[in-house]
Amino acid sequence: MAPRPDKMTDTTEVIALEGAPPIQVMVRRCPRARRMSLRVSGLDGRVTLSIPKTLPKAAALGFLAEKADWLRGALQRIPKQTPVQIGSTIAFKGLPLHIASGPARRIHHEGDTLFVPPDPNGDKTPARVAAFLKDHARMALVPAARAYAQKLGEPVTSISLRDTRSRWGSCTADGRLMFSWRLIMAPPVVLDYVAAHEAAHLRHMDHSRAYWACVAGLMPEYQRHRSWLRQNGADLHGFRF
């Protein structure tokens, strides 16, 4: 006998909102939702409408039609998505880095150019560039985070890197730190700020005054770097690997 579906599980459906251009909307039926909630991702423009499980589809479509102008305005403010390929330019440590095809078998960095092994179809280039960024992100973030944690006298259980969408880093109560590898595209001082930010959470698992005082003790000018990330962080997610 097939297992019965969990009544508390979300279900999703993709619908198209007509117009110029049409907008793809992911509709999530959420058992716990009490009202409709519309969200546009500031990273890639993904549109999600969360609705109560029993709401008629016609009501959801009517709601989207009412919000069409707002949706198109929000989507126009999303940073342009830039495919990572030969000839494109990415950010690396706060500076532009041009991607070019090189004769070597391994990817290597010279000046303002990142040379990638020949790739006739271009299929491997995005993954190779992402691997290069991840390697350098690890080399920068791991020692920075450990140094700030040591300064506080707090233990670190592990440090991992991911391509997160909603946060630049996180810290668990048992000392596990996580960072977005895209931070290597930001200026080094900004990367350092995020390392200090998460290390401070090893002592304060909140954003209280005591927490921010701890961050300031590690990095007195943290507010300037925090502002840079707020203003430019979405651009780092504009590169499509």
TORLO-386447 format. One record per residue (C-alpha): x, z negated, y negated; residue in one letter. Coordinates in pm, whole numbers, plus 50000, padded with zeros to 5 digits. Each point is the difference from the previous one (the first is absolute). Layout:
# TORLO-386447
XZYA
...
END
This chain:
# TORLO-386447
500005000050000M
501325009349656A
500604970449767P
497354993749737R
501115007749645P
500834970349783D
497194996049747K
502474985549751M
502345030350009T
500195023049699D
499065036550047T
501275028449781T
498845034549902E
501555025449764V
497635018049767I
500585025349723A
498724993649649L
499135034149859E
501405011449668G
503085016249852A
502044990850188P
498164983650291P
501124964750082I
500594987050351Q
498574964850034V
500534976750295M
496814980150048V
500474967050183R
496964982050138R
500954963449995C
497804974250180P
501024973049752R
499515021049685A
497124989649776R
500335027649742R
501725033349944M
503654999749890S
501885031049883L
503815000949993R
502545026649900V
503534994150126S
502485000949713G
502665012050243L
498585031550157D
496505004149856G
498184991150321R
496354992149923V
498244973550209T
496374989149974L
499144968050187S
496284995150065I
497754976050193P
499525010650362K
496255006849966T
500065018149664L
498445035150023P
502475028549959K
497865014849722A
500534968349793A
503775002950042A
499935036749897L
497914991549694G
502454972949900F
502935024350032L
498185025949789A
499544974249725E
503714991450013K
501255036250020A
501305001749641D
501744966450033W
501555010850330L
501415032349859R
501434981449701G
501674974550228A
501445027450222L
501475018249701Q
502034968849918R
501604998850346I
503685010549993P
500625034750136K
500995001350366Q
503455015650043T
500905014050342P
503524991350110V
501745032550089Q
503045021149924I
500065006649627G
497954969649900S
501244969449812T
499434964150103I
500904966749841A
502944980250139F
501084967149847K
498135009049682G
501635034249956L
498975035450098P
501465013050324L
499775037050082H
499445010650360I
502055029950115A
500935016150330S
503584992950107G
502255012850278P
500734965650149A
498204987350307R
499124967049835R
498224992449675I
502394989049728H
499914990649633H
502335014749736E
499454992449633G
496425008849908D
499405021150312T
498864990750349L
501185025950249F
497805004150307V
501035018750319P
498595035350029P
496334999050094D
498505035350017P
496434988050039N
500324969949770G
498344977850259D
502834974750029K
500964997349633T
497374974049895P
500844977150294A
503755003449937R
499634991349633V
497734970550083A
502574987450252A
502725002449735F
497904979549756L
499124974150264K
503654995150093D
501004994349638H
496974977849938A
501034977950290R
503594998349876M
498764988649658A
497004978150082L
501284979750295V
503064985049826P
498084995149673A
497144981450169A
502354978750208R
502104991449695A
496974988349801Y
498684980350298A
503404983650046Q
500054990849632K
496694982050052L
501164984650326G
497095015750186E
500295015650350P
499105036450068V
498655008250346T
500065038049972S
500015028549749I
498145032550068S
499355032149807L
496755019749996R
498275026849797D
497304977349864T
497215012349775R
498714968749830S
503044977849947R
503745002549945W
500824969850213G
498574970550184S
501044966350139C
498504980050284T
499944962450042A
502515002550285D
502615017549787G
499455036750079R
500605023449707L
498755035649975M
500855026249737F
498995035649920S
502965023150057W
498815020749700R
501554973149780L
503335018250045I
498575026749770M
499634974449719A
502874987849780P
502164974750188P
498954971549769V
496365006350093V
500834999350370L
501874967449937D
496964985749823Y
497765006450302V
502614983950227A
500004969249773A
496195000549978H
499584998250376E
502844975250050A
498254976549755A
496955001150228H
502114983150267L
499664968949786R
496595006149837H
497355019150197M
497955006449686D
500335013049643H
499864966349827S
502004990049694R
502544983850231A
500365032950184Y
500655020649687W
502454973749878A
501835004650329C
500105037949947V
501294994849646A
502724977650134G
501145027850231L
499545028049747M
499424989749635P
499005035449889E
497585005750287Y
497055008349770Q
501715031749877R
500585012250356H
496484990050103R
498625020849713S
502075030150107W
498504998350347L
496484997249863R
500485030249775Q
501995022250236N
499324987450350G
497255025350070A
502475028349935D
502144987950291L
497035005150228H
499555035249866G
502715013650229F
498475013450319R
502254998150305F
END
